[in-house]
């Protein structure tokens, strides 16, 4: 086999020197590019993010298994591997001569840098990707470590760190603890509020999409996370000028009023309209069931069950009688 020769093109400058002390999400750090390679930095500031490829020179190169239960290192992010190359995407904050200021790196001080490439969202971002790490509940990790890791993922999706993202993280972590599930487990479904920051955090963490049927956007202030027919309803409270870190550390009751509920069975509403006789009967039933001149969503479902019809027929009857259905956060009649 032909020998492969690698030359460092730079070095990491980080406040963390011990790999055991490196936080999961990394820390702000710099990469110094050596003078012979300075020309390679031309116009690098036109990129918002970079891929830093480093040689983890303190790693064990004899390891082929890691994790618990043991798995092959080629399916893990462990630094211990036959050729200990590290790949870390980072936001480029500034370019000062041959120094690249980065928002966070999980590479310790004095780590040799082998290469730098731009991060291309059209090629490198695969939102539908899953690993076993996100699919299972992180039982062995501390709450703050898990949430800090989730914050990195949410910031990468949202574009910046803010208290609203942290609110979404707290809600997701509460749901994960309640049901002992991973954040990207397909059993989780979400109804998002009109708060864009919370909504971005929940979508980023869950991987839910409109196309998958796991995501709805009814709007309003309330949002839900559901598992099967169990639901957690979150009413965000006023958090003032709290920072993201303060939100992650605050008591949950300071952030939300939370209610548990049993969700009504969701059914498709694309059904035929009822016949004339049935419609007259349904219109009368709707009028008898009004609350403040409106038909609550839950009442529409109850009527459908009592009368043995599909809920969409109750909706058609409400339309025929000029009655508005009060939307619940499920967005059933949107």
Number of C-alpha atoms within 10 A of each C-alpha: 3 4 5 5 5 9 9 15 20 24 21 22 22 21 13 19 14 10 15 8 10 17 14 13 17 21 18 18 21 23 25 20 23 14 12 9 12 15 10 13 15 8 9 17 14 9 14 14 20 20 18 21 18 23 21 23 15 12 17 14 14 10 15 15 17 17 11 6 6 9 12 13 17 12 11 16 12 18 21 21 21 14 15 17 18 19 18 17 20 23 20 21 16 15 16 8 11 17 19 23 19 20 17 20 25 21 28 24 18 17 21 22 24 18 17 21 13 17 19 13 9 7 7 9 11 9 11 9 8 12 10 12 12 17 15 15 19 17 12 7 9 9 16 12 13 17 19 19 16 25 26 17 15 26 18 16 16 19 10 11 17 19 20 22 27 28 25 29 27 27 24 23 21 15 21 20 14 10 13 14 21 24 25 25 19 15 12 24 23 25 21 25 22 14 17 14 21 26 22 20 28 28 22 25 21 22 21 23 16 11 8 10 10 19 20 21 17 20 17 12 14 20 27 24 23 21 18 11 11 14 20 21 19 20 16 22 13 10 16 7 8 14 14 18 16 13 22 23 13 14 11 15 10 12 19 19 13 16 11 13 13 12 15 15 8 11 11 10 14 10 11 10 15 18 9 9 8 13 19 15 13 25 22 13 17 21 16 10 16 16 12 7 12 17 22 18 21 15 17 24 21 15 18 17 12 9 13 9 15 21 25 22 23 27 24 19 24 23 13 13 15 11 18 15 22 17 16 14 20 20 14 20 15 8
